[in-house]
Amino acid sequence: MKRDDKAVRYDPFEIEQREWKQRQTKERLKQLLTIASPLFLLIMWEFLSRTGMIDIRFFPPPSAIVGTFFGMISSGEMAGHIGVSLYRILVGFLLGVIPGIIIGLLMGLYTPIRHFVSPIVMALMPIPTLALLPIIIIIFGIGDLSKVVTIAGSVFFPVVINTAAGVINIDSIYLDVAKNYGASKLDFFTKIALPGAMPVMLEGIQMGQAIALLTIVAAEMMGATSGIGYLIWVSYKAFLLQEMYVGLILISFFGYLFSLLLRGIQKKMLPWR
């Protein structure tokens, strides 16, 4: 009987089941903590506002901000601002990421291209894209195009640098094997450079989406008549702080949502990480 108990205790299937349950419990705990921290912050904010420990003129309670948000949704005002900003973010993000990946792959694979492009990238990267916004507005006007170009310029640099670094760090043995087997240039791109650079490249894209959200707010504060950034700026100038906080919380929400989406894509494309 004792031997049977010992066999059950050391049964590989039972051990695997226990370990799986422990991992599941840890994952649930992580998810709970992730949800608990913002809820705790909101509850504390609500409590401090309601008790007068902080000035509600500058820090209105979250419940009042939520009421303002639903009021703006029902009036149709919010949908326009969100739609315009998301359109600008998405188009600008893609216009920055796609060229960044292509040029980054070329820089990583071909030394002459890297030596030719690197000085230009290194010279332009320290210049904040927002500092160039007046010039961009002069060239592209005050419409959506100038905002899209501003976002694309901000996103491009982290993507191109990370992609090039990812290709350069690929073990040379893979490149040598591909050459020995007569791989075409397309195969180099799609089967060697792109998969090899993927981990570092996706980190650059993750940085790019955060920069895109920072850029859109600032870009829409200058020369815009719609968008979340425009809403924040106009509300601030009119001292409508509840509406201003609605815009700030929306930007925070979209940043968190986009980050989760990119992390999900990263897990699908890089399941071993």
DRENPA-3360 file (N, C-alpha, C; in nm, 2 decimals, always signed):
BEGIN
1 = MKRDDKAV = +0.08/-0.12/+0.00/+0.00/+0.00/+0.00/+0.09/+0.12/+0.00 ~ +0.19/+0.12/+0.08/+0.28/+0.24/+0.09/+0.35/+0.26/-0.05 ~ +0.39/+0.14/-0.11/+0.45/+0.16/-0.24/+0.36/+0.22/-0.34 ~ +0.23/+0.18/-0.34/+0.13/+0.24/-0.43/+0.12/+0.39/-0.40 ~ +0.12/+0.43/-0.27/+0.11/+0.58/-0.24/+0.23/+0.65/-0.29 ~ +0.35/+0.59/-0.28/+0.47/+0.65/-0.32/+0.47/+0.66/-0.48 ~ +0.42/+0.56/-0.55/+0.41/+0.57/-0.69/+0.32/+0.68/-0.74 ~ +0.21/+0.70/-0.67/+0.11/+0.80/-0.70/+0.18/+0.94/-0.68;
9 = RYDPFEIE = +0.25/+0.95/-0.56/+0.31/+1.07/-0.52/+0.42/+1.12/-0.63 ~ +0.49/+1.02/-0.69/+0.59/+1.05/-0.78/+0.55/+1.03/-0.93 ~ +0.42/+1.02/-0.95/+0.37/+1.00/-1.08/+0.39/+1.12/-1.17 ~ +0.46/+1.11/-1.28/+0.50/+1.23/-1.36/+0.37/+1.31/-1.40 ~ +0.26/+1.24/-1.43/+0.14/+1.31/-1.47/+0.09/+1.40/-1.36 ~ +0.09/+1.34/-1.24/+0.04/+1.42/-1.12/+0.13/+1.54/-1.09 ~ +0.26/+1.52/-1.11/+0.35/+1.63/-1.08/+0.33/+1.74/-1.19 ~ +0.31/+1.70/-1.31/+0.28/+1.80/-1.42/+0.15/+1.87/-1.39;
17 = QREWKQRQ = +0.05/+1.80/-1.35/-0.08/+1.86/-1.31/-0.06/+1.97/-1.20 ~ +0.01/+1.93/-1.10/+0.03/+2.02/-0.99/+0.11/+2.15/-1.03 ~ +0.21/+2.13/-1.11/+0.29/+2.24/-1.16/+0.21/+2.33/-1.25 ~ +0.12/+2.27/-1.33/+0.03/+2.35/-1.42/-0.07/+2.43/-1.34 ~ -0.12/+2.37/-1.23/-0.21/+2.44/-1.14/-0.14/+2.56/-1.07 ~ -0.02/+2.53/-1.03/+0.06/+2.64/-0.96/+0.08/+2.76/-1.06 ~ +0.12/+2.72/-1.19/+0.14/+2.83/-1.29/+0.01/+2.91/-1.31 ~ -0.10/+2.84/-1.32/-0.23/+2.90/-1.34/-0.27/+2.99/-1.22;
25 = TKERLKQL = -0.24/+2.95/-1.10/-0.26/+3.03/-0.98/-0.18/+3.16/-0.99 ~ -0.05/+3.14/-1.02/+0.04/+3.26/-1.03/-0.01/+3.36/-1.14 ~ -0.06/+3.30/-1.25/-0.11/+3.39/-1.36/-0.23/+3.47/-1.31 ~ -0.32/+3.40/-1.24/-0.44/+3.47/-1.19/-0.41/+3.57/-1.09 ~ -0.31/+3.54/-1.01/-0.26/+3.64/-0.91/-0.20/+3.77/-0.98 ~ -0.13/+3.74/-1.08/-0.07/+3.86/-1.16/-0.18/+3.94/-1.22 ~ -0.28/+3.87/-1.28/-0.39/+3.95/-1.34/-0.47/+4.03/-1.24 ~ -0.49/+3.96/-1.12/-0.56/+4.03/-1.01/-0.48/+4.16/-0.96;
33 = LTIASPLF = -0.35/+4.14/-0.95/-0.27/+4.26/-0.91/-0.27/+4.37/-1.01 ~ -0.27/+4.33/-1.14/-0.27/+4.42/-1.25/-0.40/+4.51/-1.25 ~ -0.52/+4.44/-1.22/-0.64/+4.51/-1.21/-0.65/+4.59/-1.08 ~ -0.60/+4.53/-0.97/-0.61/+4.59/-0.84/-0.55/+4.73/-0.82 ~ -0.43/+4.74/-0.89/-0.35/+4.87/-0.87/-0.43/+4.99/-0.92 ~ -0.48/+4.99/-1.05/-0.56/+5.11/-1.09/-0.68/+5.13/-1.01 ~ -0.75/+5.02/-0.97/-0.87/+5.03/-0.89/-0.84/+5.10/-0.76 ~ -0.73/+5.06/-0.70/-0.69/+5.12/-0.57/-0.66/+5.27/-0.59;
41 = LLIMWEFL = -0.60/+5.31/-0.70/-0.57/+5.45/-0.72/-0.70/+5.53/-0.74 ~ -0.79/+5.47/-0.81/-0.92/+5.54/-0.84/-1.00/+5.55/-0.70 ~ -1.00/+5.45/-0.62/-1.07/+5.45/-0.50/-1.01/+5.56/-0.40 ~ -0.88/+5.56/-0.40/-0.81/+5.66/-0.32/-0.84/+5.81/-0.37 ~ -0.84/+5.82/-0.50/-0.87/+5.95/-0.56/-1.01/+5.99/-0.52 ~ -1.11/+5.90/-0.54/-1.25/+5.93/-0.50/-1.26/+5.97/-0.36 ~ -1.20/+5.89/-0.27/-1.21/+5.92/-0.13/-1.15/+6.06/-0.09 ~ -1.03/+6.09/-0.14/-0.96/+6.21/-0.11/-1.04/+6.33/-0.16;
49 = SRTGMIDI = -1.11/+6.31/-0.28/-1.19/+6.42/-0.34/-1.31/+6.44/-0.26 ~ -1.38/+6.34/-0.22/-1.51/+6.35/-0.15/-1.49/+6.40/-0.01 ~ -1.38/+6.37/+0.05/-1.35/+6.42/+0.19/-1.29/+6.56/+0.19 ~ -1.26/+6.61/+0.08/-1.20/+6.75/+0.07/-1.05/+6.75/+0.10 ~ -0.98/+6.64/+0.10/-0.84/+6.63/+0.13/-0.76/+6.68/+0.01 ~ -0.82/+6.68/-0.11/-0.76/+6.74/-0.22/-0.86/+6.83/-0.29 ~ -0.81/+6.93/-0.35/-0.90/+7.04/-0.41/-0.98/+6.98/-0.53 ~ -1.11/+6.97/-0.52/-1.19/+6.91/-0.63/-1.19/+7.00/-0.75;
57 = RFFPPPSA = -1.15/+7.13/-0.74/-1.15/+7.21/-0.86/-1.04/+7.16/-0.95 ~ -0.93/+7.11/-0.90/-0.82/+7.06/-0.98/-0.82/+6.91/-0.99 ~ -0.88/+6.84/-0.89/-0.88/+6.69/-0.90/-1.03/+6.65/-0.87 ~ -1.12/+6.66/-0.97/-1.26/+6.62/-0.95/-1.26/+6.47/-0.93 ~ -1.36/+6.42/-0.85/-1.37/+6.27/-0.82/-1.39/+6.19/-0.95 ~ -1.33/+6.07/-0.96/-1.35/+5.99/-1.08/-1.49/+5.97/-1.12 ~ -1.58/+5.95/-1.02/-1.72/+5.93/-1.05/-1.78/+6.05/-1.14 ~ -1.74/+6.17/-1.10/-1.78/+6.29/-1.18/-1.72/+6.29/-1.32;
65 = IVGTFFGM = -1.60/+6.24/-1.33/-1.53/+6.23/-1.46/-1.60/+6.13/-1.55 ~ -1.64/+6.02/-1.49/-1.71/+5.91/-1.56/-1.85/+5.97/-1.61 ~ -1.92/+6.04/-1.53/-2.04/+6.11/-1.57/-2.02/+6.20/-1.68 ~ -1.92/+6.28/-1.68/-1.89/+6.37/-1.79/-1.86/+6.29/-1.92 ~ -1.78/+6.18/-1.90/-1.75/+6.10/-2.02/-1.88/+6.05/-2.09 ~ -1.97/+5.99/-2.01/-2.10/+5.94/-2.07/-2.18/+6.05/-2.13 ~ -2.18/+6.17/-2.06/-2.25/+6.28/-2.12/-2.19/+6.32/-2.26 ~ -2.06/+6.32/-2.27/-2.00/+6.35/-2.40/-2.02/+6.24/-2.50;
73 = ISSGEMAG = -2.03/+6.12/-2.46/-2.06/+6.01/-2.55/-2.20/+6.02/-2.60 ~ -2.30/+6.05/-2.51/-2.44/+6.06/-2.55/-2.46/+6.18/-2.65 ~ -2.38/+6.28/-2.63/-2.40/+6.40/-2.72/-2.33/+6.38/-2.85 ~ -2.25/+6.28/-2.87/-2.18/+6.25/-2.99/-2.05/+6.32/-3.01 ~ -2.02/+6.41/-2.91/-1.90/+6.49/-2.92/-1.77/+6.40/-2.91 ~ -1.78/+6.30/-2.82/-1.66/+6.22/-2.79/-1.62/+6.13/-2.91 ~ -1.73/+6.07/-2.98/-1.70/+5.98/-3.09/-1.62/+6.04/-3.20 ~ -1.65/+6.17/-3.23/-1.57/+6.24/-3.33/-1.42/+6.26/-3.29;
81 = HIGVSLYR = -1.40/+6.30/-3.17/-1.26/+6.31/-3.12/-1.18/+6.18/-3.12 ~ -1.25/+6.08/-3.07/-1.18/+5.94/-3.07/-1.15/+5.89/-3.21 ~ -1.25/+5.90/-3.30/-1.23/+5.85/-3.43/-1.12/+5.92/-3.51 ~ -1.11/+6.05/-3.50/-1.01/+6.13/-3.56/-0.87/+6.09/-3.51 ~ -0.86/+6.09/-3.38/-0.73/+6.06/-3.32/-0.68/+5.91/-3.35 ~ -0.77/+5.82/-3.35/-0.74/+5.68/-3.38/-0.70/+5.67/-3.52 ~ -0.76/+5.74/-3.61/-0.73/+5.73/-3.75/-0.59/+5.79/-3.77 ~ -0.56/+5.90/-3.71/-0.42/+5.96/-3.73/-0.32/+5.87/-3.67;
89 = ILVGFLLG = -0.35/+5.81/-3.55/-0.25/+5.73/-3.49/-0.22/+5.60/-3.57 ~ -0.32/+5.54/-3.62/-0.31/+5.42/-3.70/-0.23/+5.44/-3.83 ~ -0.27/+5.54/-3.90/-0.21/+5.57/-4.03/-0.06/+5.61/-4.01 ~ -0.04/+5.70/-3.91/+0.10/+5.75/-3.88/+0.18/+5.64/-3.83 ~ +0.13/+5.55/-3.75/+0.20/+5.44/-3.70/+0.25/+5.35/-3.81 ~ +0.16/+5.31/-3.90/+0.19/+5.22/-4.01/+0.29/+5.29/-4.11 ~ +0.28/+5.42/-4.13/+0.37/+5.49/-4.22/+0.51/+5.50/-4.15 ~ +0.52/+5.49/-4.02/+0.65/+5.49/-3.96/+0.71/+5.36/-3.94;
97 = VIPGIIIG = +0.62/+5.26/-3.92/+0.67/+5.12/-3.89/+0.72/+5.05/-4.02 ~ +0.64/+5.06/-4.12/+0.67/+4.98/-4.25/+0.81/+5.02/-4.31 ~ +0.83/+5.15/-4.33/+0.96/+5.20/-4.38/+1.07/+5.17/-4.28 ~ +1.04/+5.18/-4.15/+1.14/+5.15/-4.05/+1.19/+5.01/-4.05 ~ +1.10/+4.91/-4.07/+1.13/+4.77/-4.08/+1.22/+4.75/-4.21 ~ +1.17/+4.80/-4.32/+1.24/+4.77/-4.45/+1.38/+4.83/-4.44 ~ +1.39/+4.96/-4.41/+1.53/+5.02/-4.40/+1.61/+4.96/-4.29 ~ +1.56/+4.92/-4.18/+1.63/+4.85/-4.08/+1.69/+4.72/-4.12;
105 = LLMGLYTP = +1.61/+4.64/-4.20/+1.66/+4.52/-4.25/+1.77/+4.54/-4.35 ~ +1.76/+4.64/-4.44/+1.86/+4.67/-4.53/+1.99/+4.72/-4.46 ~ +1.98/+4.80/-4.36/+2.09/+4.84/-4.28/+2.16/+4.73/-4.22 ~ +2.08/+4.63/-4.16/+2.14/+4.52/-4.10/+2.21/+4.42/-4.19 ~ +2.15/+4.40/-4.31/+2.21/+4.30/-4.40/+2.32/+4.35/-4.49 ~ +2.32/+4.48/-4.52/+2.42/+4.53/-4.62/+2.50/+4.65/-4.55 ~ +2.63/+4.62/-4.53/+2.71/+4.72/-4.47/+2.72/+4.85/-4.54 ~ +2.73/+4.86/-4.67/+2.74/+4.99/-4.74/+2.61/+5.08/-4.71;
113 = IRHFVSPI = +2.49/+5.01/-4.71/+2.37/+5.08/-4.68/+2.37/+5.13/-4.54 ~ +2.42/+5.05/-4.45/+2.43/+5.09/-4.30/+2.52/+5.21/-4.29 ~ +2.64/+5.21/-4.35/+2.73/+5.32/-4.34/+2.67/+5.45/-4.40 ~ +2.59/+5.43/-4.51/+2.53/+5.55/-4.58/+2.42/+5.61/-4.50 ~ +2.33/+5.52/-4.44/+2.21/+5.57/-4.38/+2.23/+5.61/-4.23 ~ +2.32/+5.54/-4.16/+2.34/+5.56/-4.02/+2.36/+5.70/-3.98 ~ +2.45/+5.77/-4.05/+2.48/+5.92/-4.01/+2.35/+6.00/-4.02 ~ +2.27/+5.97/-4.12/+2.14/+6.05/-4.14/+2.05/+6.02/-4.02;
121 = VMALMPIP = +2.04/+5.89/-3.99/+1.95/+5.85/-3.88/+2.00/+5.91/-3.75 ~ +2.13/+5.90/-3.72/+2.18/+5.94/-3.59/+2.18/+6.10/-3.58 ~ +2.18/+6.17/-3.70/+2.17/+6.31/-3.69/+2.03/+6.36/-3.67 ~ +1.93/+6.29/-3.73/+1.79/+6.33/-3.72/+1.72/+6.28/-3.59 ~ +1.77/+6.17/-3.54/+1.70/+6.11/-3.43/+1.69/+6.20/-3.30 ~ +1.80/+6.27/-3.26/+1.79/+6.35/-3.14/+1.70/+6.47/-3.15 ~ +1.66/+6.51/-3.28/+1.57/+6.62/-3.30/+1.43/+6.58/-3.27 ~ +1.36/+6.63/-3.17/+1.22/+6.59/-3.14/+1.13/+6.63/-3.26;
129 = TLALLPII = +1.05/+6.53/-3.30/+0.96/+6.55/-3.41/+0.87/+6.67/-3.39 ~ +0.83/+6.69/-3.26/+0.74/+6.80/-3.23/+0.81/+6.93/-3.25 ~ +0.94/+6.94/-3.24/+1.02/+7.06/-3.27/+1.01/+7.10/-3.42 ~ +0.99/+7.00/-3.50/+0.97/+7.02/-3.64/+0.83/+7.04/-3.69 ~ +0.73/+7.04/-3.59/+0.59/+7.05/-3.62/+0.56/+7.18/-3.70 ~ +0.61/+7.29/-3.66/+0.58/+7.41/-3.73/+0.62/+7.40/-3.88 ~ +0.73/+7.34/-3.91/+0.78/+7.32/-4.05/+0.68/+7.22/-4.12 ~ +0.65/+7.12/-4.05/+0.56/+7.02/-4.10/+0.42/+7.08/-4.14;
137 = IIIFGIGD = +0.37/+7.17/-4.05/+0.24/+7.23/-4.08/+0.25/+7.32/-4.20 ~ +0.37/+7.39/-4.21/+0.39/+7.48/-4.33/+0.38/+7.40/-4.45 ~ +0.45/+7.28/-4.45/+0.46/+7.20/-4.57/+0.33/+7.12/-4.60 ~ +0.27/+7.06/-4.50/+0.16/+6.97/-4.52/+0.02/+7.03/-4.48 ~ +0.02/+7.15/-4.42/-0.10/+7.21/-4.38/-0.14/+7.17/-4.24 ~ -0.26/+7.22/-4.20/-0.30/+7.20/-4.06/-0.40/+7.08/-4.05 ~ -0.42/+7.01/-4.16/-0.51/+6.89/-4.16/-0.45/+6.77/-4.11 ~ -0.51/+6.66/-4.14/-0.47/+6.53/-4.09/-0.33/+6.49/-4.13;
145 = LSKVVTIA = -0.29/+6.53/-4.25/-0.16/+6.49/-4.31/-0.05/+6.53/-4.22 ~ -0.05/+6.65/-4.17/+0.06/+6.70/-4.09/+0.07/+6.62/-3.96 ~ -0.04/+6.58/-3.90/-0.04/+6.50/-3.78/+0.01/+6.36/-3.81 ~ -0.03/+6.30/-3.92/+0.01/+6.17/-3.96/+0.17/+6.17/-3.98 ~ +0.22/+6.27/-4.05/+0.36/+6.28/-4.08/+0.44/+6.29/-3.95 ~ +0.39/+6.37/-3.86/+0.45/+6.39/-3.73/+0.46/+6.26/-3.65 ~ +0.35/+6.18/-3.65/+0.35/+6.05/-3.58/+0.45/+5.96/-3.65 ~ +0.44/+5.95/-3.78/+0.53/+5.86/-3.86/+0.68/+5.89/-3.83;
153 = GSVFFPVV = +0.71/+6.02/-3.83/+0.85/+6.05/-3.80/+0.89/+6.01/-3.66 ~ +0.80/+6.02/-3.56/+0.84/+5.98/-3.43/+0.85/+5.83/-3.41 ~ +0.77/+5.76/-3.48/+0.77/+5.61/-3.47/+0.89/+5.55/-3.55 ~ +0.93/+5.61/-3.66/+1.02/+5.56/-3.75/+1.16/+5.52/-3.68 ~ +1.21/+5.61/-3.60/+1.35/+5.60/-3.55/+1.36/+5.48/-3.45 ~ +1.28/+5.46/-3.35/+1.30/+5.34/-3.27/+1.28/+5.21/-3.34 ~ +1.20/+5.21/-3.45/+1.17/+5.09/-3.52/+1.30/+5.06/-3.61 ~ +1.35/+5.16/-3.68/+1.46/+5.13/-3.77/+1.59/+5.09/-3.69;
161 = INTAAGVI = +1.61/+5.16/-3.58/+1.73/+5.13/-3.50/+1.72/+4.99/-3.44 ~ +1.61/+4.95/-3.38/+1.59/+4.82/-3.32/+1.60/+4.71/-3.43 ~ +1.54/+4.74/-3.54/+1.54/+4.63/-3.65/+1.68/+4.61/-3.70 ~ +1.75/+4.72/-3.73/+1.89/+4.70/-3.77/+1.98/+4.63/-3.66 ~ +1.96/+4.67/-3.54/+2.03/+4.60/-3.43/+2.00/+4.45/-3.42 ~ +1.87/+4.42/-3.44/+1.83/+4.28/-3.44/+1.89/+4.20/-3.55 ~ +1.90/+4.25/-3.67/+1.97/+4.18/-3.78/+2.12/+4.17/-3.76 ~ +2.18/+4.27/-3.71/+2.32/+4.27/-3.69/+2.36/+4.16/-3.58;
169 = NIDSIYLD = +2.27/+4.14/-3.48/+2.30/+4.04/-3.38/+2.27/+3.90/-3.42 ~ +2.22/+3.88/-3.54/+2.19/+3.74/-3.58/+2.32/+3.67/-3.60 ~ +2.33/+3.55/-3.55/+2.45/+3.47/-3.56/+2.49/+3.45/-3.71 ~ +2.62/+3.48/-3.74/+2.66/+3.48/-3.88/+2.65/+3.34/-3.94 ~ +2.65/+3.24/-3.86/+2.64/+3.10/-3.92/+2.51/+3.08/-4.00 ~ +2.40/+3.15/-3.96/+2.28/+3.14/-4.03/+2.29/+3.21/-4.17 ~ +2.36/+3.32/-4.17/+2.38/+3.39/-4.30/+2.47/+3.31/-4.39 ~ +2.57/+3.25/-4.33/+2.67/+3.17/-4.41/+2.60/+3.04/-4.47;
177 = VAKNYGAS = +2.51/+2.98/-4.39/+2.44/+2.86/-4.44/+2.35/+2.90/-4.56 ~ +2.28/+3.02/-4.54/+2.19/+3.06/-4.64/+2.26/+3.09/-4.77 ~ +2.38/+3.15/-4.76/+2.46/+3.18/-4.88/+2.51/+3.05/-4.95 ~ +2.55/+2.96/-4.87/+2.60/+2.83/-4.92/+2.49/+2.75/-5.00 ~ +2.37/+2.77/-4.95/+2.26/+2.70/-5.02/+2.19/+2.79/-5.13 ~ +2.26/+2.90/-5.16/+2.21/+2.98/-5.27/+2.08/+3.05/-5.24 ~ +2.06/+3.10/-5.12/+1.93/+3.17/-5.09/+1.92/+3.30/-5.17 ~ +1.80/+3.33/-5.21/+1.78/+3.45/-5.29/+1.77/+3.57/-5.19;
185 = KLDFFTKI = +1.77/+3.69/-5.24/+1.76/+3.81/-5.16/+1.63/+3.81/-5.08 ~ +1.53/+3.76/-5.15/+1.40/+3.76/-5.08/+1.40/+3.66/-4.96 ~ +1.47/+3.55/-4.99/+1.48/+3.45/-4.88/+1.56/+3.51/-4.76 ~ +1.66/+3.58/-4.79/+1.74/+3.65/-4.68/+1.65/+3.74/-4.60 ~ +1.56/+3.81/-4.67/+1.47/+3.90/-4.60/+1.37/+3.83/-4.51 ~ +1.30/+3.73/-4.58/+1.18/+3.67/-4.52/+1.21/+3.56/-4.42 ~ +1.32/+3.48/-4.45/+1.35/+3.36/-4.37/+1.47/+3.37/-4.28 ~ +1.55/+3.48/-4.30/+1.67/+3.49/-4.21/+1.66/+3.62/-4.13;
193 = ALPGAMPV = +1.66/+3.74/-4.20/+1.67/+3.87/-4.14/+1.55/+3.90/-4.06 ~ +1.43/+3.88/-4.12/+1.31/+3.92/-4.05/+1.28/+3.83/-3.92 ~ +1.28/+3.70/-3.93/+1.26/+3.62/-3.81/+1.37/+3.65/-3.70 ~ +1.50/+3.66/-3.75/+1.61/+3.68/-3.65/+1.60/+3.81/-3.58 ~ +1.55/+3.92/-3.65/+1.54/+4.05/-3.59/+1.41/+4.07/-3.52 ~ +1.32/+3.97/-3.53/+1.18/+3.99/-3.47/+1.18/+4.03/-3.33 ~ +1.25/+3.96/-3.24/+1.24/+4.00/-3.09/+1.27/+4.14/-3.07 ~ +1.39/+4.19/-3.12/+1.43/+4.33/-3.09/+1.34/+4.42/-3.17;
201 = MLEGIQMG = +1.30/+4.38/-3.29/+1.22/+4.47/-3.37/+1.08/+4.50/-3.31 ~ +1.02/+4.39/-3.25/+0.89/+4.41/-3.18/+0.90/+4.50/-3.06 ~ +1.02/+4.50/-2.99/+1.04/+4.59/-2.88/+1.04/+4.74/-2.93 ~ +1.11/+4.76/-3.05/+1.11/+4.89/-3.11/+0.97/+4.93/-3.15 ~ +0.88/+4.84/-3.20/+0.75/+4.87/-3.24/+0.67/+4.91/-3.11 ~ +0.69/+4.83/-3.00/+0.63/+4.86/-2.87/+0.66/+5.01/-2.83 ~ +0.79/+5.04/-2.84/+0.83/+5.18/-2.81/+0.76/+5.28/-2.90 ~ +0.75/+5.24/-3.03/+0.69/+5.33/-3.13/+0.54/+5.36/-3.10;
209 = QAIALLTI = +0.47/+5.26/-3.05/+0.33/+5.29/-3.02/+0.31/+5.39/-2.90 ~ +0.40/+5.37/-2.80/+0.40/+5.47/-2.69/+0.43/+5.61/-2.74 ~ +0.53/+5.62/-2.82/+0.57/+5.75/-2.87/+0.46/+5.81/-2.96 ~ +0.39/+5.72/-3.04/+0.28/+5.77/-3.12/+0.17/+5.84/-3.04 ~ +0.14/+5.78/-2.92/+0.03/+5.84/-2.84/+0.08/+5.97/-2.77 ~ +0.21/+5.98/-2.74/+0.26/+6.10/-2.68/+0.26/+6.21/-2.79 ~ +0.29/+6.17/-2.91/+0.30/+6.27/-3.02/+0.17/+6.32/-3.06 ~ +0.06/+6.23/-3.07/-0.07/+6.28/-3.12/-0.13/+6.38/-3.03;
217 = VAAEMMGA = -0.11/+6.37/-2.90/-0.16/+6.46/-2.80/-0.10/+6.60/-2.83 ~ +0.03/+6.60/-2.84/+0.10/+6.73/-2.86/+0.07/+6.79/-3.00 ~ +0.07/+6.70/-3.10/+0.04/+6.75/-3.23/-0.10/+6.81/-3.25 ~ -0.20/+6.75/-3.18/-0.33/+6.80/-3.19/-0.36/+6.92/-3.10 ~ -0.26/+6.95/-3.02/-0.27/+7.08/-2.94/-0.23/+7.20/-3.03 ~ -0.16/+7.17/-3.14/-0.12/+7.28/-3.23/-0.19/+7.26/-3.37 ~ -0.26/+7.36/-3.40/-0.32/+7.36/-3.54/-0.42/+7.25/-3.57 ~ -0.50/+7.21/-3.47/-0.60/+7.11/-3.49/-0.73/+7.16/-3.44;
225 = TSGIGYLI = -0.84/+7.11/-3.50/-0.98/+7.15/-3.46/-1.05/+7.03/-3.41 ~ -0.99/+6.91/-3.39/-1.05/+6.79/-3.34/-0.95/+6.70/-3.29 ~ -0.99/+6.59/-3.22/-0.90/+6.49/-3.17/-0.89/+6.50/-3.01 ~ -0.83/+6.40/-2.95/-0.83/+6.39/-2.81/-0.73/+6.50/-2.75 ~ -0.62/+6.52/-2.82/-0.53/+6.62/-2.78/-0.59/+6.76/-2.79 ~ -0.67/+6.79/-2.89/-0.74/+6.92/-2.91/-0.84/+6.93/-2.79 ~ -0.91/+6.82/-2.76/-1.00/+6.82/-2.65/-0.93/+6.86/-2.51 ~ -0.82/+6.80/-2.49/-0.75/+6.82/-2.37/-0.70/+6.97/-2.36;
233 = WVSYKAFL = -0.65/+7.02/-2.47/-0.60/+7.16/-2.47/-0.71/+7.26/-2.45 ~ -0.82/+7.25/-2.53/-0.93/+7.34/-2.52/-1.00/+7.33/-2.38 ~ -1.01/+7.21/-2.33/-1.07/+7.20/-2.19/-0.99/+7.27/-2.09 ~ -0.86/+7.25/-2.10/-0.77/+7.32/-2.01/-0.78/+7.47/-2.01 ~ -0.78/+7.52/-2.14/-0.79/+7.67/-2.15/-0.92/+7.72/-2.10 ~ -1.03/+7.64/-2.11/-1.16/+7.69/-2.06/-1.18/+7.65/-1.91 ~ -1.08/+7.58/-1.85/-1.09/+7.54/-1.71/-1.20/+7.44/-1.70 ~ -1.23/+7.35/-1.80/-1.32/+7.24/-1.79/-1.24/+7.12/-1.76;
241 = LQEMYVGL = -1.20/+7.11/-1.63/-1.11/+7.01/-1.60/-1.16/+6.86/-1.60 ~ -1.29/+6.85/-1.58/-1.35/+6.71/-1.60/-1.34/+6.66/-1.74 ~ -1.36/+6.75/-1.84/-1.34/+6.71/-1.98/-1.20/+6.69/-2.01 ~ -1.11/+6.77/-1.95/-0.97/+6.75/-1.97/-0.92/+6.61/-1.92 ~ -0.97/+6.57/-1.80/-0.93/+6.44/-1.74/-0.99/+6.33/-1.83 ~ -1.11/+6.35/-1.89/-1.16/+6.25/-1.98/-1.06/+6.22/-2.09 ~ -1.01/+6.33/-2.15/-0.91/+6.31/-2.26/-0.79/+6.24/-2.21 ~ -0.74/+6.28/-2.09/-0.61/+6.22/-2.04/-0.63/+6.07/-2.01;
249 = ILISFFGY = -0.75/+6.04/-1.96/-0.78/+5.89/-1.92/-0.79/+5.81/-2.05 ~ -0.85/+5.87/-2.15/-0.87/+5.80/-2.28/-0.73/+5.77/-2.34 ~ -0.64/+5.87/-2.34/-0.51/+5.84/-2.39/-0.44/+5.73/-2.31 ~ -0.45/+5.73/-2.18/-0.40/+5.63/-2.10/-0.46/+5.49/-2.13 ~ -0.59/+5.49/-2.15/-0.66/+5.37/-2.18/-0.61/+5.31/-2.32 ~ -0.60/+5.39/-2.42/-0.56/+5.34/-2.55/-0.41/+5.30/-2.55 ~ -0.33/+5.37/-2.47/-0.19/+5.32/-2.46/-0.18/+5.18/-2.40 ~ -0.26/+5.16/-2.29/-0.27/+5.03/-2.23/-0.32/+4.92/-2.32;
257 = LFSLLLRG = -0.43/+4.96/-2.40/-0.49/+4.86/-2.49/-0.39/+4.83/-2.60 ~ -0.33/+4.92/-2.66/-0.24/+4.90/-2.77/-0.12/+4.81/-2.72 ~ -0.07/+4.84/-2.60/+0.04/+4.77/-2.54/+0.00/+4.62/-2.53 ~ -0.12/+4.59/-2.48/-0.17/+4.46/-2.46/-0.18/+4.39/-2.60 ~ -0.23/+4.46/-2.70/-0.24/+4.40/-2.83/-0.11/+4.36/-2.89 ~ -0.01/+4.45/-2.88/+0.12/+4.42/-2.93/+0.19/+4.31/-2.85 ~ +0.17/+4.30/-2.72/+0.22/+4.19/-2.64/+0.16/+4.06/-2.68 ~ +0.03/+4.06/-2.71/-0.04/+3.94/-2.76/+0.02/+3.90/-2.89;
265 = IQKKMLPW = +0.04/+3.99/-2.98/+0.10/+3.96/-3.11/+0.24/+3.90/-3.09 ~ +0.32/+3.96/-3.00/+0.45/+3.92/-2.97/+0.45/+3.77/-2.92 ~ +0.35/+3.74/-2.83/+0.35/+3.60/-2.78/+0.31/+3.50/-2.89 ~ +0.23/+3.54/-2.99/+0.19/+3.46/-3.10/+0.31/+3.44/-3.19 ~ +0.38/+3.54/-3.22/+0.49/+3.53/-3.32/+0.62/+3.48/-3.26 ~ +0.63/+3.50/-3.12/+0.75/+3.45/-3.05/+0.71/+3.37/-2.93 ~ +0.65/+3.25/-2.96/+0.60/+3.17/-2.84/+0.71/+3.12/-2.75 ~ +0.83/+3.12/-2.80/+0.94/+3.07/-2.71/+0.99/+3.17/-2.61;
273 = R = +0.95/+3.30/-2.62/+1.00/+3.40/-2.53/+0.90/+3.42/-2.42;
% end
